[in-house]
Amino acid sequence: MNCAEFQELLPEILDSGETSESKVHAHSCKECSELYAELREISQAALLLRGVEEPNLRVWNSIEITLRQEGLIRDAALAGPALVPGHSRNWRLAWLVPIAALLVVMTSGIAIFQRNSQPQSIANLTPISTADGGTAEDQEILRAIGERTPTLRATYAADLQNINSYIRDAQDSLKNDPGDEEAQRALMGAYEQRAMVYEMAFERPLP
Amino acid sequence: MTEAGGRQDARISEAEAIERAKLGDSDAFRILYDLHKRRVYSLCLRMTANTAQAEDLTQEAFLQLFRKIGTFRGESAFSTWLHRMAVNVVLMQLRKKNLPVVSLEETLEGEEEAPRKEPGAPDPKLAGSIDRLHLQRALEELPPGYRTIFLLHDVEGYEHNEIAAMINCSIGNSKSQLHKARMKLRSLLKANKTEAAGRR
């Protein structure tokens, strides 16, 4: 097998795996071997893009409003027992409001800093730790949600985990390339999403 | 295909939420939305590369789903049903805007294998350096037709025969477009890596 034959068969090799002939060629040809490895890595990395972005809260609000207007959402009494307890105990979460406010202020602060200073400092200035278990605030919020609406706790946990992972990715990119504007935007976006999740945790907005 | 993974124990099951949604329970709709929103929104965002459009399409996909939820009998996985609907909503939108669903090969032939490289510059190696942000950025630069095939196959996991049916092309065409999309992405990733190295 020569390079032309290898590269012609490459789509099949990538989809179905290497053949003994292609392995022999790749072993002896650095260029084809690199091409194969890089295309395979691109294909595998594609999975990282699956389901990582969080839609804005307004998307659900619009859906809920439309469903109500069209009569698809009915009265709780007609729909049967509620899956999620009411909001009567929301006051218990009132102490969390300052945390959300702090996050929003922090997000704005970082934005102002970004405009007025060197971008390479952003990654180092982000004060929220994103260790695997989430921050202490995450844990407190999840505990409170678990008490209030156990059915939604897993969703919030997954949201926060996802956002923390996104923050880590953006921070890593900024460490490697402090001038990376895309990573700066991603980091800002992730913090905004985080603030939004906190806000949603206090009071689910109604249309 | 759900985002719920192994966390069903912490909440009501998807099947139960579907039955409750059929009765008009708001919380059940919300639970179904929460389970699938990221997957649907990410697909819409990647395909349109526009946040506002992606939000509109996500909303449209879920509304179509919720309007038809009464007819869902569970023969197929709910997530498969929803996801196919989202893909159809996006493809229909692309067609309405006259954006190419299949690449216009004649205008791109030869471009995808030519990395933008300074003469004499070493060819950057990609191995081990492809992360989510870089891939996302390169994907945004990909021509819409290539992007669609790459997203449907490599990101969403559809087979070539399914893609061919969805976008009305031959299986061979789908395979060929996918290969060209991957080659073009490789070229873009290398170019972006060279550019980033030049900034340091």
Interface residues (C-beta under 8 A of the other chain):
Chain A: L10 P11 L14 D15 E34 L35 A37 E38 L39 E41 I42 S43 A45 A46 L47 L48 L49 R50 G51 V52 E53 E54 P55 N56 R58 V59 W60 S62 I63 E64 T66 L67 E70 G71 L72 I73 R74 A76 L78 A79 G80 A82 L83 V84 P150 T151 L152 R153 A154 T155 A157 A158 N162 D169 A170 D172 S173 N176 D177 G179 D180 E182 A183 A186
Chain B: E3 A4 G5 R7 A10 R11 I12 A17 R20 L23 G24 D25 S26 D27 A28 F29 R30 I31 Y33 D34 L35 K37 R38 R39 Y41 S42 L45 R46 A54 E55 T58 Q59 F62 L63 F66 R67 K125 L126 A127 G128 I130 D131 R132 L133 H134 L135 Q136 R137 L139 F150 L151 D154 V155 E156 K175 S176 L178 H179 R182 M183 L185 R186 L189 A196 R199 R200
